[in-house]
Amino acid sequence: MWPVLPSGQLNEEFDWPIQGLLVPSSPPMKKPICKTTEPYAPVRLRVLQNGEKNKNRSVTILGPDISPGRKTQCTEILNLPSAARRLYNEKGKEIFALKDLQRDELVYVSCGELWINPDLSIAQQKKQIFLRNLESDIAKIQIFCSTHKIEALVLEVQSDIVSGSKLAVHKPVAIFGEEKQVTEPEEKQMQEDPLTTENASSEILDSHVRAHLRMKACHTLPRYAWQETSHDFDEDDSLPKKTEKGLFENVEPQKKHSCSPKHSKLHKHCHQQFEYRDGQIISHAAPQLVLGVQGPNLRSGMEVVLVEKKSDGSHQRWIHQEDSRTFHLVSNPDLVLAVSMTKTRNEVCGYPVIVQKYKPYNNGAANQKWHYMKNIKALVAFHSTALDKEITSANYAGVCTSSVIKEENIDQPGYCYLSPDGKRKTMLCLACGQSMRTEKGLKQLLPGVPFLCISGTKTQKPFLQGPFKVISVAEVDLSCDKAEKTLSYYQARLLSLRMKTCTQAASHSGMAATHQKAVKIIAYKNGDGYRNGKLIVAGTFPMLLTECTEQLGLARAASKVYTKDGTPIFTLRDLVLWALDESFLQRDSEKQKQDAAPVGKEQIIVEKNPRMKVKNRLFAKSVTSDSLDGIDKSLLTLILRNPIAIWVSCGEPFLPPNALQKAEKLEKQNWLKKDRILADLDTMRHKMRQLKGRRVAACQPATMVPTKSPVQPVVVEGGWTEQTQQEIKLMELIRHTEAHLSEIQEMESKINFPIATKRIAVKPSNLYKQPNTKRVWIYLNGGRPEDGTYAWGKTISELLQDCSSRLKMTHPARALYTPSGEPIQSWDDIERDMVICVSMGHGFKTPKELKQLMEIRANYARIRRQQGPQATDIVVSPSTKLLSLAHLHN
């Protein structure tokens, strides 16, 4: 993302980072009014197929050419197997724009694969292509292994429950017991045994929710007839004993993975509750929101979101087919509610939910099967048999279904084609048909035709390779209990082949490449510490940089390599020498610890420069910059046995690996401290509510104490309306704890992340210049800070305007106060994440003072309404006795 000018050019003067809000259902941005004023001039290029050695075979083309026929002609001239996708220069750097190319420059065209060095021999090129194809096949198997055993997932709102929020399927709030796979005989049993659905009401309820249900059962409030709701529990409004026992035995709260308060699970539970009523799937937490599809033009693949409930909305009404376990859209019955599996599942967001064309097959459509559990108000996805789930996972991973089921005909999506004589019909699964759809005239099979894909049979023809590029489908066993073993076998095979085929590439000067032993390396991204390391086997330093860029997913090409102590590495020789130095230094330090002899002068001299001693021990002869021949082979074999850890960057300076761990540890400590304080605050507030409730329930009468003051002759003391000393002390403790919590939050906002601090110190630029906008927590004057919200501004006037809109004030905000009541006059007095009280011009009021003022006004209005306006016209005059006493005193 980068801001652009109205002309379409990048706004390079924009000040980062951006601070703002992500608004759901926002209108689309307007396109630039005018196009770029500087179009690219046509450039004549010499084009070669990827990996072509003979440069005389280059084809001259003019680019960019907007003619579609010219593009097709270019692909045909180069004799490419498919459309051209990527461009590379002579050094292997990928080209994304033609403006930097020179006239008659030589470029290489590929169909999407990576660059193949033309300087390599034909055998090396074939090995390289073979390894890449094998890696592609293993990636498909890996996707299948990660999705073929899909656990119980329920429908959930991804973000806040508002109109426009997207939906996904995710794990339930708590998993109770082991999930049972649904098979066809079990479906009949589910219909016969009603206890299955009744006991399912406890799958998401935890102990906190059960306690609330018991309290509601004990204190049942009177209801009108229209307020009565149907319950799925027993007559005593309690859960079944069997279910309750299972809950207490099997509940495992997710405390290890969450630092949120106790009510976070209940809050997430609300996101997973839906009701199917009157043809609409309604959110239980917000009944005015239902599931629907936005836009007039419906098509398969559109996302399902929460929309405002409308009586005439055809795009938000669904037909529940219980026999097929699907939800069909009323406006287009061919579209059903489905789970999108085109992308790898995100552990945080889950699989997105879309509308998809209905697949009337017994297998291969598990993502369209749903089970509506009315008693717990949940929609369970992938409610189908284990075989259906495996076939669905195989279709989306691009794996032949014959490797999942061996010698068994099943009803599944697929294609067929006739032999040239028209007598024999060949059937292919979905993945095999899509891989060869351009070669033969394939026709889609109708439902109800069981078959086994011919790619996995022993009598397959040589041209039926299947969806894999290298691996034979007949040799792959991806059945339920052998899929993981198959994946491990091919991964180990790929690693061994890489180690055998890694050789040093020939230099660009044309000299023959010298053989060098491959080095095993664990590569980490600079700044990530010891997380997400990738094992890389490289024989040359350029190969190492290329693999690091690809394996680590860097945004730019890798250019710098560092060791754990920050030593820059420029060649593999430097890396191996550094590893040898570290091994000898570690060995010497261990020997020194074992020897308990006193430290003498000789030992002190050796310790002054240990690396000089190591280097003298390493080399028997001079070592060139590009060779490791001068190193002892036994030492080299010993040091290359284990991978060497490196940290790769795209040009930025080195960041220590333990810096991230220290920052995370400090942040975790602060979070734990804040959690303890919040827990204490909740306890004290609960105690305060209990004390107040006891005082109000006791209804102790007040004591009327006479005084000698003529202004107030009687004083009311005590009674149930006055706070006790215990309540006053507890309130002071609560305020002190809240002040301590605000100090901790203020300190957290001031502490900068150590990595970001180091980056700013090393390379100060406008990119890291912090903006003047400040974020604060605001609440209304007289209200509670917990009922506030965030506001932003660069000045006090801008902050006041934002406060007026976010707090929905009846009059514009005019004054700002601290929680203690001190007025804020200057912008410098406001700090980030500061708690601020906003007033419409009145003086500062605490919640207690506001409540007293409201009671006075209510009493005043009540007396005038009951006794008339003259009831408030009261004039108090002293008695005659008091006047006579005053005269006598004078």
Helices and strands as residue ranges (DSSP letters): E 43-49, G 55-57, E 59-63, H 68-77, E 86-88, E 94-95, E 105-110, H 122-147, E 153-157, E 167-170, H 184-192, H 195-199, G 200-202, H 207-218, G 225-227, H 241-250, H 263-271, E 274-277, E 280-283, E 289-292, E 305-308, G 314-316, E 318-321, E 326-329, E 335-339, E 351-357, G 366-368, E 370-373, E 378-381, H 386-397, G 401-403, E 410-411, E 414-418, E 425-429, H 430-435, E 443-444, E 450-451, G 454-456, G 473-475, H 483-501, E 519-525, E 534-538, H 541-551, E 560-562, E 568-569, H 572-594, H 601-608, H 610-618, H 633-639, E 644-649, H 657-698, E 703-706, E 714-717, H 725-750, H 754-762, G 766-768, E 774-780, G 785-787, E 789-793, H 796-806, E 815-817, G 827-829, E 835-839, H 847-867, G 869-872, H 880-889
